[in-house]
Amino acid sequence: MKSILNMYDVIVIGGGLGGLTAAIELARNGFKVIVIEKHVYPFHKVCGEYISNEVRPYLENIGLDIDGLGAARISRFQLTSTAGTVLNAPLNMGGFGISRYTLDYELYKIALALKVDFELNTSIESTQQINDTFFVDTNTNKTFQARIVIGSYGKRAKVDRIIKRQIPKQATTYMGVKYHISIDFPKDLIALHNFKGGYCGISAIENNCYCLCYLTETANLKAKNGIKEMEEDILFRNPFLKQIFTTAAFLFKKPEVINEVVFVTKSRVHDHMIMVGDTAGLITPLAGNGMSIAIRSGFLAAKLIADFLYAHISRNQLEKNYVSVWNHNFKNQLWRGRQLQKLFGKEKTSEMAVNFLNHVPVLMPLIIRSTHGKVLQF
């Protein structure tokens, strides 16, 4: 028999960047929050681990010592075609590189200091709303109650099936693969290297390490005997990737992998649950702004949820306003990311795109700006 625990103002399902940000912001406003996370901090996630400076002032304001954690300051961008043709451009706003292993753990500690409760190593079994209260059952034989539930469980999760949330199918399926490596590479540069059916990013993080993360069509793997053979047969055709993979020291025993990565439009609200981060919408990795969007959406959701909990707006107004705010801030960014993805990961189009951008250098800063937002106001 499940034990019903104390009533919370907000339950957050998933303790990634969006969920942690929302929990921190709500706790700062005096609300009682619990985060249910299936892992135990710290842990690795498939992620490019680059964050635009648009959220840096906010993160520092809540107590994150970015420089003290050893994050790399990144100000330059490099793009190569599948054949290795090179484009270099400045990152005007810039950003920083830090691992999810470190960043999520530090945000978790900030949340703990604000009296956010956590149920770790815990999965969701069911959710139900009765009148104005949600009941969330877990695999640890506990039931939690709250007036608001936030979904922040990532790109694809079992939770979507539990809550009967339909995710539209996309024609091409993708998988993401991440390594941490040691290599001689500029710390102020983020590079994106194309290969047939995907692209691979590399940038510095803390502790003199680098994040090497790529997205590939799953068809690339199905045609090969494992990830290593796929990398050697497909990624190595780009000379920059061959050099990285053959000269770097790989720090993981095996790569972090995620399957069924989708870039389709998702519901921002489902059965009165507020979705944030990748759960609400995933920008293509080549746009380099996924971590910032997760943090921004968690912050924006928390502000509206606080208005609801203070009884300043109704639940219907909360949901309507959140969809409007999400669309205003992110809808066009996600759409532009999907259009950009069509130009890359293919031999002819990636070569044409890189050559064209080299001949019209004024366009690259505009493209980068189009997939990023303004500095978060808090």
Buried (B, 14 or more C-beta within 10 A) or exposed (E): EEEEBEEBBBBBBBBBBBBBBBBBBBBBBEBBBBBBBBBEBBBBBBBBBBBBBBBBEBBEEBEBEBEEBBBBBBBBBBBBBBBBBEBBBEBEBBBBBBBBBBBBBBBBBBBBEBEBBBBBEBBBBEBEBEEEEBBBBBEBEBBBBBBBBBBBBBBBBEBBEBBEBEBEEEEEBBBBBBBBBEBEBEEBBBBBBBBBBBBBBBBBBBEEBBBBBBBBBBEBBEEBEEBEEBBBBBBBBBEBBBBBBEEBEBEEEEBBEBEEBBBEBBBBBBBBBBBBBBBBBBBBBBBBBBBBBBBBBBBBBBBBBBBBBEEEBEEEEBBBBBBEBBEEBBBEBBBBBBEBBEBBBBBEBBBBBBEEBBEEEEEBBEBBEBBBBEEBEE
